[in-house]
Amino acid sequence: MRRGRGIGALALSVIAVLLLGSGPLMAPTLPDIAPVGQTSVIASPAPVDRMPDRPLQDLLPPLPADGPPVVPVLPLVQVPFATFPVFAAADATSPGTDIVVTARGDWEAPDPLAGINATAFDATQAVDRALIGPLSMAYKNKVPGPIRDGIHNFLYNLREPVVFVNYLLQHKIGKAAETVGRFVVNTTIGAIGLFDIARRKPFRLPRRSNGFANTLGFYGVPNGAFLYLPLVGPTTIRDLFGGAIDRLVMPIALGQGVTDPKFAIPAGALGALDHRAEFDETYKAIDTAPGDRYGNARDFYLQRRQAEIDRLHGRGKADSGGMTEAPSGAIRLRGRGSAPTVELPVAPATPAPAPTPDVPPTPAPAG
């Protein structure tokens, strides 16, 4: 066994000598990394002298009579860490080098069509200023409050089956049961949903917002690309697909009558006016916020969607109304990357002034 191991060591030594003595070896010198804006000068490789012509036995190490064989090993060459560019850029000890790591928030979505989306946003804003905004304000100021509340409650009661199905998909059985209770109470005692009786005593069942887009986000499906579409507004690929599934659930739960144009068109128009009137102060706050108007509207939508998904995971405020209700109080608009959070105050809605009755002037006292 020792003889075999000695022969193996001898073979390795012969190979090493042949490699070292087969010709002029080139010893490359690693260039220093020049600072930005300067040019690195790479020196020409210097040849290594051939090994002297000596008998082979003089070049080989002596083989021990006993014990393990000795295998010659070439010495290691120490190379400075900063010599390699990929490591030099990440070397925190290098002077003048800073490493900045910026994490993307969970709410952020890529915006590859930012130019097209911004154009669609500007066109939508122009239509809103000229038509939708004035109509919604006329609806808010002219239609009596109890009637508007009844329309608002009726339209949101139609979405309760969608909320129920998605809570089931999210394994939120308690909230699913409460949603069924709301729908039954408001549809019967509340006169087909015109009155939100379920929110009052003794039921105290809060209205919640939910949809298939939230279910996808709950299970980790990312936003996908952000889109700003005419008639739809801000959305993402995930939310667009989720909204389509929600619209398939409603006729299954409520009957095909909800898809009849005689019902769907007026209900859609009233829903748009109701939503625009409810969010009027929110839109004004975002519109007057510092920075890009389109970027603020996009990020507001994305952050509201992520807040709903966070609440499904037990994070955030549990009593928030979600995307279907206007935010109460100031809006905290988080910045992208390392940008700071901006707090936008929302002015309370100003009620229409009550008409002043005509009072005859008081006659001046005599004398």
C-alpha positions in Angstrom: 0.0 0.0 0.0 2.8 2.4 0.9 4.5 1.6 -2.4 1.3 2.5 -4.4 1.0 5.8 -2.5 4.6 6.6 -3.2 4.2 5.9 -6.9 1.1 8.2 -6.9 3.1 11.0 -5.3 5.9 10.5 -7.8 3.5 10.8 -10.7 2.0 14.0 -9.3 5.5 15.5 -8.9 6.4 14.6 -12.5 3.3 16.3 -13.8 4.0 19.4 -11.8 7.6 19.6 -13.1 6.5 19.1 -16.7 4.0 22.0 -16.3 6.5 24.3 -14.8 9.2 23.5 -17.3 7.3 23.3 -20.5 7.8 26.9 -21.5 7.7 30.5 -20.4 4.8 31.0 -18.1 3.0 34.3 -18.1 2.3 35.7 -14.6 -0.6 38.1 -15.1 -0.6 41.2 -12.9 -4.1 42.2 -11.8 -4.9 45.9 -12.6 -5.8 48.4 -10.0 -9.3 49.7 -10.3 -9.2 53.3 -11.4 -11.6 55.8 -10.0 -14.6 56.8 -12.0 -13.6 59.1 -14.9 -10.0 57.8 -15.1 -8.5 55.1 -17.3 -6.9 52.0 -15.8 -3.5 51.1 -17.2 -2.9 47.4 -17.5 0.8 46.4 -17.5 2.1 43.9 -19.9 2.5 40.4 -18.5 6.1 39.6 -17.4 7.5 36.3 -18.5 8.8 33.9 -15.9 12.2 32.4 -16.5 12.4 28.8 -17.5 13.5 26.5 -14.8 17.2 25.6 -15.0 18.2 22.4 -16.7 18.8 20.0 -13.9 18.3 16.3 -13.5 14.8 15.3 -12.8 15.7 13.6 -9.5 17.1 16.9 -8.2 13.8 18.6 -8.8 11.7 16.0 -7.1 11.3 16.0 -3.3 12.8 13.1 -1.5 10.3 10.3 -0.8 10.1 9.3 2.8 10.9 5.7 3.7 8.0 5.6 6.2 4.8 7.7 6.6 2.6 9.4 4.1 4.0 10.7 0.9 4.7 14.4 0.5 3.0 16.1 -2.5 4.4 19.5 -3.6 1.9 22.2 -3.5 2.2 25.5 -5.3 2.1 28.6 -3.0 -1.2 30.6 -2.8 -1.2 34.1 -4.1 -3.0 36.7 -2.0 -5.1 39.0 -4.2 -6.5 42.2 -2.7 -10.2 42.1 -2.2 -10.8 45.4 -4.0 -9.0 44.2 -7.1 -12.1 42.7 -8.5 -14.6 45.3 -9.8 -17.7 43.5 -8.6 -16.4 43.4 -5.1 -14.8 46.8 -5.1 -18.2 48.3 -5.7 -19.6 46.6 -2.7 -16.6 47.1 -0.4 -17.9 49.3 2.4 -14.4 50.0 3.6 -13.4 51.7 0.3 -13.2 55.5 0.7 -15.9 57.4 -1.0 -18.1 54.3 -1.6 -21.6 54.2 -0.1 -24.0 51.3 -0.4 -27.7 52.3 -0.6 -30.3 49.6 -0.5 -33.9 50.8 -1.3 -36.7 48.3 -0.8 -39.9 48.5 -2.8 -43.1 48.7 -0.7 -45.6 45.9 -0.9 -48.1 48.4 -2.3 -46.0 49.5 -5.2 -46.8 48.3 -8.7 -44.7 48.7 -11.9 -45.9 51.4 -14.2 -44.5 50.6 -17.7 -47.2 52.6 -19.5 -46.8 55.7 -17.3 -47.0 58.0 -20.3 -50.2 56.5 -21.7 -51.7 56.3 -18.2 -50.9 59.9 -17.4 -52.6 61.0 -20.7 -55.7 58.9 -19.8 -55.6 60.5 -16.3 -55.5 64.0 -17.7 -58.4 63.3 -20.1 -60.4 61.8 -17.3 -59.7 64.8 -15.1 -60.9 67.1 -17.9 -64.2 65.2 -18.2 -64.6 65.2 -14.5 -64.1 69.0 -14.2 -66.5 69.7 -17.1 -69.2 67.1 -16.4 -68.9 64.4 -13.7 -67.9 66.7 -10.9 -70.6 69.3 -11.4 -73.3 66.6 -11.8 -72.2 64.8 -8.6 -72.2 68.1 -6.7 -75.7 68.9 -8.0 -76.7 65.4 -6.9 -75.3 65.9 -3.5 -76.7 69.4 -2.9 -80.1 69.0 -4.6 -81.2 65.5 -3.6 -82.3 65.2 0.0 -79.9 63.4 2.4 -82.2 60.6 3.4 -82.8 59.7 -0.3 -79.1 59.7 -1.1 -78.4 57.5 2.0 -81.1 55.1 0.8 -79.6 54.8 -2.7 -76.1 54.4 -1.2 -77.2 51.7 1.2 -79.2 49.9 -1.6 -76.2 49.8 -4.0 -73.8 48.6 -1.3 -76.2 45.9 -0.1 -76.1 44.4 -3.6 -72.3 43.7 -3.1 -72.7 41.8 0.1 -72.8 38.4 -1.7 -69.5 39.2 -3.3 -68.0 40.2 0.1 -69.4 36.9 1.6 -67.9 34.7 -1.1 -64.5 36.2 -0.8 -64.4 35.9 2.9 -65.1 32.2 2.5 -62.2 32.0 0.0 -60.0 33.7 2.5 -61.1 31.3 5.3 -62.6 34.2 7.3 -65.6 32.2 8.4 -66.7 34.6 11.2 -66.7 37.6 8.9 -68.5 35.6 6.2 -71.2 34.8 8.7 -71.5 38.5 9.7 -71.8 39.4 6.0 -74.7 37.0 5.5 -76.3 38.4 8.6 -76.0 41.9 7.3 -77.5 41.0 3.9 -80.5 39.2 5.5 -81.2 41.9 8.0 -80.9 44.8 5.5 -82.8 43.0 2.7 -85.7 42.2 5.0 -86.0 44.7 7.9 -84.1 47.3 6.0 -86.5 47.3 3.0 -84.3 45.7 0.3 -81.3 47.5 1.7 -82.5 51.1 1.7 -81.8 51.3 5.5 -78.6 49.9 7.1 -80.4 48.4 10.1 -77.6 45.8 10.6 -75.2 48.5 11.7 -77.4 49.6 14.5 -78.3 48.0 17.8 -78.8 45.2 18.6 -77.0 43.8 15.5 -73.9 46.0 15.2 -72.7 44.3 12.1 -70.2 46.7 10.3 -70.1 47.1 6.6 -66.9 45.8 5.1 -65.3 46.0 1.7 -64.0 42.8 0.0 -63.5 41.4 -3.5 -61.7 38.8 -5.6 -58.8 41.3 -6.1 -58.3 41.2 -2.3 -58.4 37.4 -2.3 -55.7 37.3 -5.0 -53.5 39.7 -3.0 -54.2 37.7 0.2 -52.6 34.7 -1.4 -49.6 36.6 -2.6 -50.6 37.4 -6.2 -48.7 40.6 -7.1 -50.3 43.8 -8.5 -49.0 43.4 -12.0 -48.7 46.6 -14.1 -50.7 49.6 -13.1 -53.3 50.9 -15.5 -55.4 54.0 -15.7 -58.4 53.3 -17.9 -61.2 55.5 -19.1 -64.5 54.8 -17.4 -62.7 52.4 -15.0 -60.1 54.7 -13.4 -57.0 53.4 -11.6 -56.5 49.7 -11.5 -53.9 46.9 -11.9 -53.8 43.7 -13.9 -54.7 41.8 -10.8 -57.5 44.1 -9.8 -59.0 44.2 -13.3 -59.2 40.4 -13.3 -60.6 40.4 -9.8 -63.3 42.9 -10.6 -64.4 40.8 -13.6 -64.8 37.8 -11.3 -66.9 39.9 -8.9 -69.3 40.9 -11.7 -69.8 37.2 -12.5 -70.8 36.4 -8.9 -73.5 39.1 -8.6 -76.0 37.6 -11.2 -75.4 34.1 -9.8 -76.3 35.3 -6.3 -78.9 38.0 -7.1 -80.4 36.7 -10.4 -80.0 37.8 -14.0 -82.0 40.9 -13.4 -79.0 42.8 -12.2 -77.5 42.5 -15.6 -80.6 43.8 -17.4 -79.7 47.2 -19.0 -82.9 48.6 -17.6 -81.5 48.1 -14.2 -77.7 48.0 -14.7 -77.4 51.4 -16.5 -79.4 53.5 -14.0 -77.7 51.7 -11.1 -74.3 52.3 -12.5 -75.0 56.0 -13.1 -76.3 56.5 -9.6 -73.3 54.5 -8.2 -70.8 56.7 -10.1 -72.5 59.9 -8.9 -72.7 58.6 -5.3 -69.1 57.6 -5.2 -67.9 60.8 -6.8 -69.9 62.9 -4.3 -68.7 60.9 -1.3 -65.0 61.2 -2.4 -65.1 64.8 -3.4 -63.0 66.2 -0.5 -60.6 63.3 -0.9 -60.0 64.0 -4.6 -59.5 67.7 -3.8 -56.8 66.9 -1.2 -54.9 64.6 -3.6 -55.3 67.1 -6.5 -53.7 69.9 -4.5 -51.0 67.8 -2.9 -47.3 68.6 -3.7 -45.8 66.6 -6.5 -47.2 64.9 -9.5 -51.0 64.8 -9.6 -51.0 61.5 -11.6 -48.4 59.9 -9.3 -50.3 60.9 -6.2 -53.6 59.5 -7.5 -51.9 56.3 -8.5 -50.1 55.8 -5.2 -53.3 56.6 -3.2 -55.2 53.9 -5.0 -52.4 51.3 -4.6 -51.9 52.1 -0.9 -55.6 51.8 -0.2 -55.7 48.4 -1.9 -52.7 47.2 0.0 -54.3 48.4 3.3 -57.3 46.2 2.6 -55.1 43.2 2.0 -53.0 44.0 5.1 -56.2 44.0 7.3 -57.0 40.5 6.0 -53.6 39.5 7.5 -54.4 41.2 10.8 -52.3 44.3 10.1 -53.5 47.9 10.0 -56.7 49.4 11.4 -59.5 46.8 11.6 -62.3 49.4 11.7 -61.4 51.1 8.4 -64.2 51.1 5.8 -61.9 50.1 3.0 -61.8 51.3 -0.6 -65.6 51.7 -0.9 -65.8 54.5 1.8 -64.0 57.8 1.8 -61.2 58.1 4.3 -62.0 60.0 7.5 -59.3 62.4 8.7 -56.0 63.2 7.1 -54.6 61.1 4.2 -51.1 59.7 4.8 -49.5 59.3 1.3 -46.4 57.2 1.6 -43.5 58.1 -0.7 -41.8 55.6 -3.1 -38.4 54.3 -2.1 -36.8 56.6 0.4 -39.2 59.5 -0.3 -41.0 60.8 2.9 -44.6 60.3 3.8 -46.9 63.2 3.1 -49.9 63.9 5.2 -52.8 65.5 3.3 -55.5 67.2 5.4 -59.0 66.5 4.2 -61.5 69.4 4.7 -64.8 68.3 6.0 -67.7 68.4 3.6 -69.4 71.8 3.8 -73.2 71.4 3.9 -75.3 73.5 1.7 -76.4 76.7 3.4 -80.0 76.7 4.6 -82.2 79.2 2.9 -82.8 82.3 4.8 -86.6 83.1 5.2 -87.8 86.5 4.1 -88.3 88.5 7.3 -89.9 92.0 7.0 -87.6 94.7 8.3 -88.2 95.8 11.9 -89.6 99.3 12.0 -87.5 101.9 13.7 -88.8 103.0 17.1 -90.7 106.3 17.1 -89.2 109.4 18.7 
